[in-house]
Amino acid sequence: MKELFNKFRNTGILVIGDLMIDRYIWGKVRRISPEAPVPVVEVTNEELLLGGAANVAHNILSLGGKVYVAGIIGSDDAGRILIDKFRESSISTDGIVIDSDRPTTVKTRVIAHSQQMVRFDKEIKSDIRPSTLSLILDYVKSCLPRIKGIIISDYCKGLITEALIKKVLTLADSKKFISVDPKIGHFDYYKGVSLITPNINEASLGSGLEIVDEKTLITAGKILLKKLHCKAVIITRGDEGMSLFEKNGKVTHIPTCAREVYDVSGAGDTVIATLTLSHSAGAPLKDAAIIANHAAGVVVGKIGTAVATCEEILESMKICKP
């Protein structure tokens, strides 16, 4: 494992996706509002974190990988904060396009006593303009000689379109590993990618089959493999771990480690970042999935959008061997 982790520093990954800021407002609830039957949150702290595709990039960096990012932000305070956070982390901002006609996506979560009370989003979901697509693709071309894998982080905020994915597949070398964190409604876009990582709900809707047991789980996984012509599908199953479906017909169920869950926000970002980096660095797909499963277990034990380190993954593997 340590030998694999040492290879991360020379493994370049390009993240293409919906960049956003995750805003956390922490507080305490002591009373109900006299104005409406809702709790009054007394704010004690606020935190701004990298979210969406930006969190995927942050996860790769945390694991020691080399990361490049292509995405869009608005000409606003949130966009400037995101740029500053990238620069503080030494993540290049060359692939970030500023669009003054749309805001930077911000997800605000209000949390009291370790429980999320409400979430509100500031965003525009319309597809990006052709001129923006052209700028993104120019950056993708410039990155290709320096990368081994591509992650498409789709949050349905307008960047990931069918045209973009087709262009990326055309541009990328057949040896490049292309993984997708998918969203409902976009499954037809992903035909020909190397891997997709839907959760149970996304896999049910994407396959057209409700997953209620192991039999329907396996059937849904095989449907997605055939429908999307991809090499592999990983269905993440929350506290039941994940299931890997490979083109050769092999199915591997990877159980999760028993641990206390504080916050699942960003766990999918951690899975696709860790898996893509590990596989691109030389780990077989099954091993990469196991590593990603441990990484997800680490981050759900933290409150807020979090990342895992190689040291934390190794410690998890010592404690729990699924």
N, C-alpha and C positions, 0 to 999 in steps of 0.2 A: 504494500500500500504506500509506504513512504517513497519507494522508487517511482511509483506512478505519480504521486503528488509532486515530486521534484520535476516531472515533465510538464507540469501545468505552466510553469514560468515561460516555456517556449511554445505554448499552444495558444494561437490567436483565435478568438471567437468574435464574430460580428453579430451584434444584436440589432435586429430591425423591428421596431414596434412602437406602441403607444406609450410615450413618456408621460409621467405624471408625478405630482407631489402628493404624498400621504400626510395629511395634517391630523394630529392627535390632540384632542383637548381632554385633559385629565381633571377630574374633580370628585367632589363628594356630594351625596344627596342626604339632606336632613329633613326636608319638608316637601309638601306638594304645593304647587302654585295656586294662589287664590284666584288667578285669572282663568285657569283651565285645569282639568284633571291630569296634569303632567308633573313629573318631578322637577324640582329646581336644582340644577347642578351648580355647585359653588366651585368655580374654576381654580385649580391649584397649580396647573402647569400646562404648557403647550409645547408641542414638538413637531418639527417639519422633517419628513424623511423622504428618501427617493422611493417612488412607487411605480408599478407597472413595469414596462420594459427597462426603466431606469433601475428598478430593484433587481431585475435579472442581471444587468451589467454589474451592479454593486456586489451581487453574489459571486460572480465570476472573479471579480477583483479580490474579494475576501478569501477566495480559495487559491489565490496566487496566479491566476491566469491573465493573459493579455486580452484586453477587451476593446472593441471598437463599437460605436453606437451610431445608428441612423434613425432619426425621428424628427418630430416637429414640436415646437412650443409656441406660445403666444408672445407678443411684445408687451409683457406685463411683469408685475412683481414676482409672481410665482415662477415665471420663466427665468427671470434673473436669479432667483434663489436656486433653481435646478442647475443652472450653468455654474453658479458659485460652488455648489456641492460637488459637481463633477470635477471642477478644477482643484478643489481641496483634496479630492481622492486621486488626482492625477489621471483622470479619465478624459481622453480627447473629446472636444466638443466640435470637431471639424465636420461631423456628419449630421449636426443638428440644424435644421432649417427653422428660421423664425418667420411665422405667419401672423401678420398684424390683424388679420380678419377673424382669427379664432383665439379663444383663451387657452392658456396652459391648463390641462386637466388637473383639477384638485379634488381629492376625496377627503372629506372631513369626517372624522369619527369622534363622537363624544363618549368618553368612557368614565364610569364611576364605579368604584369598588370592584375593579377588574372585569366589569361587564360593559359591553357596548350598548349604549342607550339609543343612539340614533346615528345615521350616516347621511350626509348630503353631498351631492356631487356638482361641481361646476365644470361644464364641458360642452363641446359641440361635436356631434357625431357624423356630420356630413363628410362625404369622401373628399380627399385632398384634391387640389387643382392639378391639371397636367404639368404645369410648370414646377410645382413642388415635387411631383413624382419624378420628373426629369433630374432634379437636383439630388434626390435620394439615390437614384440609380447610378448617377455619376460617382457618388461616394462609394456605393457598393463595388463598382468596377475597380476603383482605386485600392480597395481593401483586399481584393481577391488573392493577390500574391502573398499576402501576409497572414492569411487565416486558414484554419483547417475545418472550421465548422461555422454554420449560420443558425441562429435562433430567430424565429419569427414569433414575436410576442404580441398576440392579437387580443386586444381588449375592446374591439368594436368602437373605437373612437375616431375612425375615418382614415387612418394611415394604411391599414392592411386591406387592399382591394385585390380582386381577382387579377387585374392587370399587373399589379406590382409583383404578385407571387409568380405569375407566368414569366415575367421579365427576369426575376431573380433566378428561377430555375434554368432559363436559357443562358444567362450570364455565367452561372456557377459551373465550375468543373464537376464532372460526374463523380469525382473522388471526394468532393465536399459533402460533409454530413449536414443535412438540413432538417432541423427539428422545428415543430410548431406547437405552441401552447394555444389550443384552438378556442373558438367561441361559437356558441349556437348561432346558426344562420349563415355561417361562413364555410361549412364543411366542404362544399363543392369547390371551394377555392384551392384546397390543399392537395389536389391530385398530383402525385408524382414526387412528393417530399419523402424524406427518409423515414421520419418518425413523427407521430402526433401523440400528445399526452392529455387526453380528455379526462375529466372526472366522471363519476358514475352518471350524473344527470346529463352531461354533454354527450357521453357515449350512447346513452339511451336515445336521445333525440337525433344524434347524428346517424345512428344505425337504423332508426325507425323501430326499435325493439325495446320495450321496457325491461330493464334489468332488475329481476327480483330474486334471483338465486344464481348458483354457480353455472347451471346449464345455460341460462339466458345470458349470463356474463360472457361465457366462452363463445356463444353464437354471435353476440354483438361484436366482440373483438374480431372474429373472422369476417363478419360483414364489412366492418370498417377497413380491414386489410384489403379485401377484394375491391371495395368501392373506390378507395383512394389510391390503389396501386402503390402503396408505400411498403417499405421494408419491414417496419415494425409498428406496433401500437402499444402504448402503455396506458392502461386505465387505472387512474388513482382512485383509491377506495376509502379514503379517510382513515378511521381507526382500524380498518381491515388491511391496510397496506396498499399494495399495487399488484397488477397482473400484467405480465409482458407477453404479447402475442407476436411471434416472428413469422416471416414469410414462408419459412420451411415447415410450418405447421406446429412448431413447438410452442407450448403454453407454460409459463412459469409464474406461480403465485408467490409473491414476496410479502410475508407478514410484517406488520409493524411491530416495533418494540413497545411494550406497555410503559406509558409515561403519562404524567399529568399534562393536559392540554390547556394552555392559557389563551392562545390566539392563533387561528389558522390563516390570518391575513398574510398573503405573500408566500404561502407554502408551495403553491404551484410554480412560482418564480424560482424558488430554490431547487425544486425537482428538475425543471428543464435546464437550469444553469449547470447544476452539478452533473447531471447525466450527460449533457452534450460535451462539457469540458472533459469529463472522464473518458468518454468513448473516443473523442477526437485525439486524446493524448495516448490512446492505445488500449484501453480496457475493453474487453468483450462487452457486448450489450448487456448481458445478464449481470455481470459484475458492476457495470456502470449504474444499472438500475438499483442494485443493492446499496451502492454508495449513496445514490440520490435519496433512497428511502431513509437511510440514517440521517442524512442532512436535513430532510424534512422533519424528522423526529426531533432534531435539535431546535429548529426554529419555532415549532409550535409550542415549545416549552418556554418561549419568551413572549412578552407582551409587546405588541406593535409589529410593524413590518421589520423583520429581522433577517440576519444572514448567519451562515454557519462557517466555521473555519475548518481547516484540515485537522487541526488538533482536536476539535470537538467531535468530528466524525470518527477519528481513531478511538477516542474515549468511548463513544457510543458503541463502537464495534467490540470493544473489550467487555463492556457491561452486558450487551445484548447481542446474541448471534442468532438471528432468525433463520 
